[in-house]
């Protein structure tokens, strides 16, 4: 049990299969072609209030009407009401309010932290999705309105990388069309979309929602005609004195920079309320799926191989470093034990010289010992001769007139 589970913040992810999905699974088991098909994951991202949850309900209803019910994931921990039933719901795993209480966070920080905690078990979520991959055509993923999750947060990268590595994945960036009529707001949305595109590196679709309130024709025109966007800036980007504001000049330059971004982008208009544009949306999804198979999947495989090779190289370098350290330690220990070098004495080729050296040293020692003994004998002999030549005292044992004899056997007359 993790610390989050202990405090009641997290629980094990669970999968809830709806009735139509279960029946679709039974139908898929009877067809070999259906069993081999791969569903496409539609990752719905957008600002708060852009209509993501309502659009998810419309997509779910449209797919059910085609007898192809989707597999749905909800990653928004703070949503209070969902008009659809999710197979996997983050709210069943992470208690959003408990996260705010435990970590002293506000609403935005609580949502981001809750999603970060959920990604620690995302391998289990992906396992549930892969089990149903053969029985569904689409996997829909609803996300929080805090799009910074997918621009710089680690949890966004983990989610997109994990899903894209297993299944074809398409990013659908939802835009609130009525709020994008101002050139500044439009440019802000385009910059966010560009950031998410280059962060996720996945097939991308711009989805202009709420076209029943405001048609998206102006946005398509601004994307493909720089002069039209410049005219809108000239009309709405002047201050009270009629001068061009510095922000207008900046947005005009950005529009030129994003020209290449616009040329390689799919854009569709839909209405989550009326269902308008659903056919165009799913046609764009199918094109994006083909793009994933031809362009993105090989690139993802190449990046995965590079990461694997880098990890193997790092592991090899660490092993070589450990082996070098062990060799150096063993060499130092052998030098301390054996003054003759790293090899044992009896294994060296010149070991016979060691024996000769021992004989030479022994002869020298014997010669020195012999000289020392001779010197000691000579000193001892001198001491004896000096004692024999000493004159004996009268009455000490000698007789006058009698010759004395030394211990060496020599005799001489006693002096008078």
Residue pairs with C-beta under 8 A, 6 or more apart in sequence:
2 10
2 120
4 10
4 94
4 117
5 11
7 98
7 102
8 95
8 98
9 94
9 95
9 98
9 99
9 102
9 117
10 93
10 94
10 95
10 117
10 118
10 121
11 92
11 93
12 93
12 121
12 124
13 88
13 92
13 93
13 118
13 121
13 124
13 125
13 128
14 88
14 92
14 93
15 87
15 88
15 128
16 85
16 86
16 87
16 88
16 89
17 25
17 87
17 132
18 69
18 85
18 87
20 64
20 69
21 69
21 71
21 87
21 132
21 135
21 136
24 67
24 68
24 69
24 135
24 136
25 132
25 135
27 34
27 135
28 34
28 35
28 134
28 135
29 35
29 135
34 134
34 135
35 134
36 134
37 134
37 137
38 133
38 167
38 168
39 71
39 133
39 136
39 137
39 138
39 139
39 167
39 168
40 137
40 138
40 139
40 167
40 168
40 169
40 170
40 285
40 286
40 288
40 289
40 292
41 129
41 138
41 139
41 141
41 163
41 164
41 167
41 168
41 169
41 170
42 59
42 138
42 139
42 140
42 141
42 170
42 172
42 285
43 141
43 143
43 160
43 163
43 169
43 170
43 171
43 172
43 202
44 52
44 55
44 56
44 140
44 141
44 142
44 143
44 172
44 174
45 52
45 143
45 147
45 150
45 171
45 172
45 173
45 174
45 196
46 52
46 143
46 145
46 147
46 173
46 174
46 175
46 176
46 207
46 209
47 145
47 147
47 174
47 176
47 189
47 192
48 144
48 145
48 146
49 145
49 176
50 145
50 174
50 175
50 176
50 209
51 174
51 176
51 209
51 210
51 272
52 142
52 143
52 145
52 174
53 76
53 79
53 82
53 83
53 142
54 83
54 272
54 273
55 174
55 207
55 209
55 270
55 272
56 72
56 84
56 140
56 142
57 83
57 84
57 272
58 270
58 272
58 273
58 275
58 278
59 70
59 138
59 140
59 278
59 281
60 69
60 70
60 72
60 84
60 140
61 275
62 275
62 278
62 282
63 69
63 70
63 137
63 138
68 136
68 137
68 138
69 136
70 136
70 137
70 138
70 139
70 140
71 87
71 129
71 132
71 136
71 138
71 139
71 140
72 84
72 85
72 86
72 87
72 88
72 139
72 140
72 141
72 142
73 86
73 87
73 88
73 89
73 125
73 129
73 139
73 140
73 141
73 142
74 82
74 86
74 88
74 89
74 90
74 91
74 142
75 90
75 115
75 118
75 141
75 142
75 143
75 144
75 159
76 90
76 111
76 142
76 143
76 144
76 145
77 90
77 91
77 94
77 96
77 99
77 110
77 111
77 114
77 115
77 118
77 144
78 96
78 107
78 110
78 111
78 114
78 144
79 91
82 89
86 142
87 128
87 132
88 125
88 128
88 129
90 114
90 115
90 118
93 118
93 121
94 114
94 115
94 117
94 118
96 110
96 111
96 114
97 110
99 105
99 110
99 113
99 114
99 117
100 106
100 107
100 109
100 110
103 109
103 110
103 113
105 113
108 146
111 144
111 146
112 146
112 148
112 149
112 153
112 155
115 144
115 149
115 153
115 155
116 153
116 154
116 155
118 125
118 155
119 154
119 155
119 158
119 159
122 158
122 159
122 162
123 162
126 162
126 163
126 166
129 139
129 163
129 166
129 167
130 166
130 167
133 167
138 285
139 167
141 163
143 149
143 150
147 192
147 196
149 155
149 156
150 156
150 160
150 196
150 199
150 200
151 192
151 195
151 196
151 199
152 199
156 199
156 200
157 199
160 169
160 171
160 200
160 202
163 169
164 200
164 202
164 292
164 296
164 300
165 300
165 304
168 289
168 292
168 293
168 297
169 202
169 203
169 292
170 202
170 203
170 204
170 205
170 285
170 288
170 289
170 292
171 196
171 197
171 200
171 202
171 203
171 204
171 205
172 205
172 207
172 281
172 285
173 192
173 193
173 196
173 204
173 205
173 206
173 207
174 207
174 209
175 189
175 193
175 206
175 207
175 208
175 209
175 219
176 209
176 210
177 208
177 209
177 210
177 211
177 213
177 214
177 215
177 216
177 219
177 269
178 210
178 213
178 214
179 185
180 186
180 189
180 208
180 219
181 214
181 218
182 236
183 222
183 229
183 232
183 233
183 236
183 237
183 248
183 251
184 237
184 247
184 251
186 219
186 222
186 229
187 251
187 254
187 255
190 223
190 258
190 261
190 262
191 254
191 258
193 204
193 206
193 265
194 258
194 261
196 204
197 204
197 261
201 296
201 299
202 292
202 296
203 288
203 289
203 291
203 292
203 296
204 265
204 266
204 288
205 266
205 267
205 268
205 281
205 284
205 285
205 288
206 265
206 266
206 267
206 268
207 267
207 268
207 269
207 270
207 281
208 216
208 219
208 267
208 268
208 269
208 270
209 270
209 271
209 272
210 271
210 272
210 273
211 269
211 270
211 271
211 276
211 277
212 271
212 273
212 274
212 276
215 269
216 267
216 269
218 232
219 267
220 267
221 228
222 228
222 229
222 232
222 255
223 262
223 265
223 267
224 262
226 255
226 256
226 259
229 252
229 255
230 252
230 255
233 244
233 248
233 251
233 252
234 244
234 248
237 244
237 245
237 247
237 248
237 251
238 244
238 245
238 248
239 245
266 284
266 287
266 288
268 277
268 280
268 281
268 284
269 276
269 277
269 280
270 276
270 277
270 278
270 280
270 281
271 277
331 342
334 342
335 341
335 342
338 344
338 345
340 348
340 354
341 348
345 351
345 354
384 407
384 408
385 408
388 406
388 407
388 408
391 415
392 398
392 404
394 400
398 404
398 414
400 414
401 414
402 414
403 411
403 412
403 413
403 414
404 411
404 412
404 414
405 411
